[in-house]
Amino acid sequence: MLPEDLRGRLIEARHDVLPRLAQAARDHGARDILLAGDTFDTETPSDPVWRQALAAMAADPALRWWILPGNHDSLAAETLWPRVTAQAPANVRPILTADPVPLSEAVTLLPAPLPHRHAGRDLTAWMDTCPTPEGVLRLGLAHGPIAGFGDETDEVIDPTRADRAGLAYLALGDWHGARRIGARTAYAGTPEPDAFGLIGAGTCMAVTLGATAPEVKTVPIGRFSWPEIDLTLVPGLNPGTALDQALPPPGPARRDILARVLARGRCSLPDRLALDRMIAATRPEFGLLDLRDTDLTTEITAEALDTMLPAGALRHAAEALAAEAGDPARAQADRRIAEDALNRLAALVAEAE
């Protein structure tokens, strides 16, 4: 669960991405902005969400927005798309049918809107045989996984579709990271990420079509980044130094970073406490700083216990937990619970001191 203030910032960033997309289009001399599905997270977005989105798109009448239904906002959204279509400004065009759309005298758009969340077939297949005027560039727009790049089901998109259908370019949505599939096929990535694991902030792609291979440029426009950071520890390695080297450098940019530290390897009990303290001390600088220690093992020695818990009831409790954590006869999950409990006990004792 994200803090309330952070959730508000993320919501605002996702709305602000529309003006940033518009500015990216102007910066690259583009008139048309193609949204390759999942403009909305759900088939039933609230009225303020979709109406404010339309207002943002209408701000610059010189730009045209082409909105393709994706798996999260498919044509099965029977109340969404009729209302969006009825209230869309003149420069916003929802694409509700798989029919060619002339963008200009030189370019025809071949779209593949999703009828419902799981299409069950490759919706780009019709592009192979769709006639277009001689000499016109054919631009494909689709949403979904590509063969060899996701689930192997009947609905995956043929990775050779651009060649088979004679497309100058095939713009894809669904995968949240920017990814080139070939010279004329790519996922633009999400303009504002909303999950861990993607490299960098959100992106769009500026595409210039031509008779030969298109010119494709990945353009960063997102505000927040959600990195997963590997932190491998071994006994004797200073956890503070290792964490400093792994984290993004200090500075105001950390405010817009939601980081998940994936700790793994082995460390001593004092080093484990030091790691927890440093995470706690550094956390306020980040939008979010989360430590995942499932793959990190704490080595518990008598010397460490002597230093931290020299005597008394707490020492007896610590020894019992240490015995359970190191008992090979116990289930791995139970050993992990005992280890976590001992780490927590040691942290509480350190805080009290």
N, C-alpha and C positions, 0 to 999 in steps of 0.2 A: 504494500500500500504506500503510495507516494504522499508526501506532506501536502496539505491543502494549498499552501501558497505556491508550491511547485506545480501542482496540477493546473492551477490558474495560469501560470506562465506558459505551460506547454500548450494549453488550449489557445491562448492568445497567439503563440508562435505559429500554430497551424493555420490560424486565420490570416496572419500577416504574410504567410507564404504566397498568397495570391498576388499581392502587390510586388513581392520580390520576383515572382515568375514574370509578371508584366515588365518589370524593369530589365530582367535578363533578356527578354524578347527585344525590347527597344535597343539595348546595348549591342545586340548582335544583328540588328536590322531585320528582324523577323516580324511578320504580320500575323501569322497563325500560331496559336498555342494549342497543342494536342494533349488532352488529359486521357491517358490510356487506362481508365477504369479506376474504381475505388476513390473517386473524388470525395465520396461520403463513406464513413465507416460502417454504415448500417442502411438497410432499406427503409428505415423509418426515422431519419434525422428530424430533430425538432425544427419548427418553422424558423426560429432565429438563425439556425445553422445554415440552411440552404438559401434563405432570403438574403442574409448578409453576404454569403458567398457570391450570389448573383450581383449584389450591389458592388462588391469589390471588382468583379470582372467588368462591370459596366463603366468603371471609372475612366477608362481610356477607350473611346469608341473606335480608334484607329486599329486596335487589336481585335482579332477574332478568336474566340474560345470554342473548341470542339470537344464535347464531353462524351466519352464512351462509357456506358454502364459496364462495371466489372463484377467480380464475384461477390463483393460486399454490398454493392448497390445495383444489382442486376435489374433487368426489365421486369422481374417478378415484383418489384416495388411498385405496386399498382397505384398507390396514392402519390408517390414521390414524383415520378417522371411526368405525369400529366400536369401537375402543379408547376414543376420547373419549366416545362415547355410553355405553359400558358403565361408565365410571368417573366420568362427570360427576356433580357434586353436584346436589341437587334444584333448585337455583336456576339451573342452567346448561342451556340447551336448544339443542343443535345442530339446525339446520334442514336436513333431508336430502331433502325432497320439496316440490314446488310445489303445496302445498295450503293453504287458509286456516287460520289459527291464531287462535282467540279469545284476545286479550290481556286483555279484560275484557268486561263486558256492553255497553260502549260502543264498543270498538275491536276490529277484526279485522285481523290481519297477513296480507298477501299477499306471500309470499317467492318469490324466483327463484334458487334455488341453482344453481351451475354444475356440469353433469355432468362436464365435462372442461375443459381450459385454453381451448380455442377452441370456443365453443358453436355457431357457424355460423348462428345465428338470434337474433332478439330474444326473450329468455326472459321478457320482461314482457308479451308479447302476450296470454297467457291471462288477465291481470287484467281485460281489457275485459269479458269475458263471465262472470266468476266471480260467482255469486250470494252475497250476504251478507244478513243480517237487515235489515229495514227500519229506518232511523234509525241504524244502526251506522256509525261512521267507518271508512273503509277506508285502511289504511296499507301502502304498498308498500315493499319492501326488495329491492334488486338490486345487481349488480356488473357493471361494464363501461363501455365508451365510449358516449357519447351522440351522436346524429346531429349532424354539424356541429361536433363536439368530439372529434376523434381520427380514427382510420382509418375511411374510408367503406366498410364491409363489411356483409354481411348481418346480422352479430351486433350492430350498434350499437342502442342503446336509443332508441326514439322519444321525442323531447323533449316531445311532447304527451301522453305516456302518462298523466300525472296527470289531465288533462282527459278523455281518451278513456275511462279506466277509473274515473272518478269518485273518484279518490284524494284524501283529505285531505292527504296528503303522500307523496312518493316519496323515500326515503333511498337514496343511491347511494354505492358504493365503487368504487375503481379509480384515479381521479385522486388524486394525493397532496396536492394543495392544496385548501383550502376554496374552493368555487365555487358560487354560486347560479345555477341554470339558469332558474328561473322562481319565481313566488310560492310554488309548492308542490313544487319539485324542487331538490335540492342535493346536491353532494358534500361530505361532512363534512371531508374531508382526513385525512391520516394523523396519529394522535395523537403519534407520535415520528418525525420525518423521518430518512431514511437516505441522502439524496442531495442534491447541490448544486442550487441554482436556485429553491427554494421561498422565498417571502417569509415571514419570521417563523418562530417555533417551531411545533410541532405543535398541532393543534386537534381539538376535537370540536364537535358542534352540539347545543345544548339546544333541543328542539322541543316546543312546547305546541300540541296539536291543538284545533281548535274547529270550529264549523259554518261559519265563514268562513275567510279565509286564516290559516294557522298562524303562530304567533309563533316565529321562528327566531333564535337567538342563537349566534354563533360564540364558542366558549370556548377560550382558549389553555391548553394543559396540557402541552406538550412541554418538555423540558429543554434540548435542543440546537437551534441554528439553523444552517443551511447556506447563507449568502448568497453570491451571486456579485456582486462589486463592480466596477463599471466605473470604470476609471482612464484618462482621456484626457490624454495629455501632448503639449505643443507646445514647440518651442525657446524658451527664456527663462522657462518656467514651472518654479518650484522643485518638484522631484518630492517632496521631503519634505513641503512644505506641502500639495500635492495629495493625497498619501497620507493625511496626518493628517485632512484634511477628508472623505475617502472612507470611512475605517475607522470602525467603531463606537467610541464614546468610551471612553477608558481606564477601567479599573475591574475588579472581580471578575467581572462578567458576561462578559468576554472569554474566560474559561476554558471556557465552554460554547458558544463560537462556532467553527464550522469554516468559515473564509472562503476563498474563491477570488477573487483579484484578477485581473481581466481587463484587462491593460494594452494600450493601443492608441495610435496616433498616432506622433509622432516626438520624439526627444530626443537631446541630445549625448552623446558617450561619457562625459564626467565625470558628467553627470546620470544616465546609466544605471547607473554604478557607485554613485552615491549612493542610487539607488533600491534596488539590491540590498543595500547595507549597512543601509538602514533596514528593509527586510523582515526581514533576518536579526536585527536588534536587537529588533524588535517581535514576532517569531514566538513566543518563549517565553510571551508573555502570553495567547496564544490556544490553544484546543484544537487548532486547525490553522490555518495561514496559508500559502496556496499562491499562488505568482505564476505566471500564464500570460501569456507575452509573445509569442505567435505573431504578433499584429497590431501589435507595437511595433517600429518601425524606429529603429536607432541611426545618427545622422549622424556620419560619421567625417571629421574635418578634420586637415590637417597640423598646425595649431596644437595640437590635442588630443594628437596623437602626440608632438609636440615636448615637451610638458609631462610626459607620462606615460612615454614611451620615447624619451629624447633620442638614444640611439646604441646601437650594438652589434648583436649577433645577434638579440636580441628585437625591436629596431626593424625590422630587415629582415623578420623573420617577420610583424610587425604590418603593414608596408606591403604585403606579398604578400597577406595576408588581406583588407586593405582594398581592394586592387585587385580581388580576386575578388568581394568583396561588392558592389562597385559596377559590375561588368561586365555590361552589359545583354545581352550575347551568351550569358551563362550561364543555365541554368535557374533559376527562382525558388527551388527547393528547395536547389540548390547555393549560391546567393548567401546564403541564410539560414544554411546550415551555416557558411560562412565568417564571417558576421557574428557568429554565436553563439561561434565559436572566438575571434574577436578580443575579444569582450566578456569571455570567460573568461580570456584571456591578460592583458588589462588588469587584471582583478580579482586575479589571482595576483600581478602585479607590485605592485599597491597593497597587498596583504596583506603581501608581503615587505618593503615599505618601512615 
